[in-house]
Amino acid sequence: MRLRHIVSVLTCEIFSGEDLLDLDIEFCFAADLMSDVLASAPNGALLVTGLASSQMVHTAEVADLAAIVLVAGKHPESEALAFARQRKLPLLLTGLSMFEACSLLSRHGLRGAVRKE
């Protein structure tokens, strides 16, 4: 699924990565515990989270994730936004809950996955 389709499906506000909307994303991983992301998120996945701190951007970079969607209308901290822009990591915001966002993404063809060790 193209990132631009994700933006449309979730009615996202784009904070960074406007030039990366043609990015193709196959998997989604939802979590608020960054240790879960590091342990289980597959490379290239979309991270759906309610954590709006710079920690989630650092974690997404280390885990080699494609983009981040913040849920429940949570705005990123200024440091998180600056880091996402610096790293050219798409950072999106939706007013939907994590459950609603993941449900919609699943109905539109994005698959959930856990990295297998």
Buried (B, 14 or more C-beta within 10 A) or exposed (E): BEBBBBBEBBEBBBBBBEEBBEBEBBBBBBBEEBEBBBEBBBEBBBBBBBBBBBEBBBBBBEBEBBBBBBBBEBEBBEEBBBBBBEBEBBBBBBBBEBEBBBEBBEEEEBEBBEBEE
